[in-house]
Amino acid sequence: MGQEPVVRTLRRAIETDRVSHAYLFSGPRGTGKTSTAKVLAMGLNCEQGPTPEPDGTCASCRAIVGNSSLDVLEMDAASNRGIDEIRDLRDKVNLAPAAGRMKVYIIDEVHMLTAEAFNALLKMLEEPPEHVIFVLATTEKHKVLPTIISRCQSFDFRRPSVETLVAKLAEISEAEGIEVEPAALTLIAREGRGSFRDAEGLLDQLSSFAEGGISASMVRELLGGVGPASLIETTYALYERRAADALRLVDRLAGEGKDLGQFVSELLAHLRNLMLLPYAPEVALAEVGADERAPLEEQANAVPTAEVVRLVEALDDSLGRIKRGGDPKLELELVFIKLTRDYTEPDMTNLLGRLEELEKAVQNGGFATPENIAEEPRPAEREVAEPDAPSEEESVSEESGDGQETGVDLASEWRGIMGELKRRRQALTAAVYGEARVEGFDGTVLLLVYPEEQNFHVGMAKDPGHVQKLSAVLEERLGSRPRLEIKASGQEATPAASAEEPPPPAAVERSAPAQEENPNGSSGTLAENADPEAKTPDGVVRTEREVFEIARGLDLFDHNQRP
């Protein structure tokens, strides 16, 4: 099954009496190479033949099926690879068939032969007796000598699709009286990975394991799989940055005794299908059951390809660490945290830039640390006072031009946009928008969404001063300034202030000493006296939490620590 070109050619060769004296069958394991060789031998030696339809009931056919025929000899080259075995074969080649018309020599894994054995085999292929046919089988055709290949008719056996395997398994189940769900057949076929032999062996194992019929849940229990629903749920949780849901799922799978390494492999296979579906649907759906295609196509329409590629790269690295002996649960939790919180390792360019800034700070007599950051001049003050900081108008006039790009994928470019803000010494603005996720961009309106637990950023993100700075960078990339709509997850989006409005006077007033009397009569800095849970949408730094966010935007300390 699944090898129609091979079958058609061999049938025609028998019907027209043009059978070659040497064939080379190559292809993945379990695709029917040696089985086809035996059927060919049956057709040539059948009492009703030569015929492409051997009856399977005559003495010759039964002997071949039972591996007792003297005229069909099968040799495993992996264990008989030396020159002595081939010489022994050469001595017997000239003997006439014992009962049939032809002698058929089947040499499996022929690529395992030594160089001397290959040379001896080549001599037989060059001058074969009329009554001898050689069938060479291999899973690694590239290791067979070109001189051997040139003297054989070569047939490449293809890896069967999931549908072909399901059809074969259903045929076997019906013949053997095995009750099995269609969904279970799909799982077995997929686990067979293109091998009839592996899929049939798994079906045999399950028929012994099951007391009644074979269900899909039973197959997953035996294989340690999680099912397509969990894969889709995990993908949505990672894409929507729902860290808690993703981590709970890992804990649930570990509690159920699932193989987390197998889970990562299944998730990667699912993401591969999502990645390929928009461009090569026939490739993506080749190993997907009919009942799983609708939710897969729905998710492919919802999750951008750039996001899928990001998940694949991170999970592939994690799977490599698991295979090298890492703790599967810890590795999975680590990669899920990175994917949902956008934690990434800094590249060399950013490290060098930060080093230069620190060197300048030391030369000027100042050094920023987490301990004294609350006493340092606020980012807004530095932005007003720093003589080296170019204005937005200067940046736009120097870097904008006629060759501006359009159609930029803002979701994948967002981190670079934040980096550009930091290079312009707009670290506070970068800290405000760095936690946002690009939900959509239609060329005119840019929708930014914050996680529900960080909804305090929404007010600051709508501040005209921050909007102005972000819009200047976006204009250089897009050629125009999009309208911003900002919301927290689960809330309605509202438009931000127009990017054309000037920053509020408070942006300048903030350069004054931040001393203010508390309601209880004490005095001190706003960051020291304000309620830590206070939320201020006007962009003025009043809380310790906001100081932390500024420091994180400046990358002055580890993201997982508080100042």
Sequence and secondary structure as in RCSB ss.txt:
>XXXX:A:sequence
MGQEPVVRTLRRAIETDRVSHAYLFSGPRGTGKTSTAKVLAMGLNCEQGPTPEPDGTCASCRAIVGNSSLDVLEM
DAASNRGIDEIRDLRDKVNLAPAAGRMKVYIIDEVHMLTAEAFNALLKMLEEPPEHVIFVLATTEKHKVLPTIIS
RCQSFDFRRPSVETLVAKLAEISEAEGIEVEPAALTLIAREGRGSFRDAEGLLDQLSSFAEGGISASMVRELLGG
VGPASLIETTYALYERRAADALRLVDRLAGEGKDLGQFVSELLAHLRNLMLLPYAPEVALAEVGADERAPLEEQA
NAVPTAEVVRLVEALDDSLGRIKRGGDPKLELELVFIKLTRDYTEPDMTNLLGRLEELEKAVQNGGFATPENIAE
EPRPAEREVAEPDAPSEEESVSEESGDGQETGVDLASEWRGIMGELKRRRQALTAAVYGEARVEGFDGTVLLLVY
PEEQNFHVGMAKDPGHVQKLSAVLEERLGSRPRLEIKASGQEATPAASAEEPPPPAAVERSAPAQEENPNGSSGT
LAENADPEAKTPDGVVRTEREVFEIARGLDLFDHNQRP
>XXXX:A:secstr
   HHHHHHHHHHHHTT   SEEEEE STTSSHHHHHHHHHHHHH TT S SS  S SHHHHHHHTT  SSEEEE
ETTTS SHHHHHHHHHHHTS  SSSS EEEEEETGGGS HHHHHHHHHHHHS  TTEEEEEEES GGGS HHHHT
TSEEEE     HHHHHHHHHHHHHHHT  B HHHHHHHHHHHTT HHHHHHHHHHHHHH SS B HHHHHHHHT 
  HHHHHHHHHHHHTT HHHHHHHHHHHHHTT  HHHHHHHHHHHHHHHHHTTT HHHHTTTS GGGHHHHHHHH
HHS HHHHHHHHHHHHHHHHHHHTT  HHHHHHHHHHHHHHT     HHHHHHHHHHHHHHHHTT    TTTGGG
S  HHHHHHH TT   HHHHHHHH  TT   S  HHHHHHHHHHHHHHTT HHHHHHHHT EEEEE SSEEEEEE
 GGGTTHHHHHT HHHHHHHHHHHHHHHSS  EEEEEETTS  EE   TTS   THHHHTTS  B   TTS   B
HHHHS TT   TTS   SHHHHHHHHHHTT S TTS  
